Amino acid sequence: MATAAKKAAGTTAADTAKPKAAAKPKAAAKTTAKAAVGAITCDADLLKMSEADYMNKAQLAYFKAKLVKMRDEILDNARETGEHLKENEVFADPNDRATVEEENMLEQRVRDRERKLLKKITTALVRVEDESYGYCLETGDPIGIPRLLARPTAELSIEAQEKHERLEKLYAD
């Protein structure tokens, strides 16, 4: 029995030593990824990162949070607009009524633009999930952090976007 206990203890010690050694790099990788995600707290932190880190997990997580925040703000605005438009006020003065109707039309135009932006945000979130976010849909080249910070829904690199705009201008005339 003592021999069996020694073998079991020896096997257990050897077996537990190997997984611990193998587990350390995984744990370190998880810690590094968590630290990297936690390290990006603002746009300046993102701009300080090297080009080799382009669209790593931390950057994707940062942009995902930014896109989700934009989506939530748009949905809140739409909810508030719906509630505001449901309010029925009776105006004695036709000028007051015209002013309110003009404000409502302007608000609806803004919400329509936000609705279109919401579609782009949803598309961008899908690209974050499949890790194709940050790369030009036409050329496959990196779009660039500064451009994505300015326009998180960008799908084209600056060069590809300029080409599209030139073609639009050419065919618009």
ABEGO torsion letter per residue (X at the ends): XAAAAAAAAAAAAAAAAAAAAAAAAAAAAAAAAAAAAAABABAAAAAABBAAABGBAAAAAAAAAAAAAAAAAAAAAAAAAAAAAABBBBBABAAAAAAAAAAAAAAAAAAAAAAAAAAAAAAAAAAAAAGABGBBAAAGBBAEAAAAAABAABABBAAAAAAAAAAAAAAAX
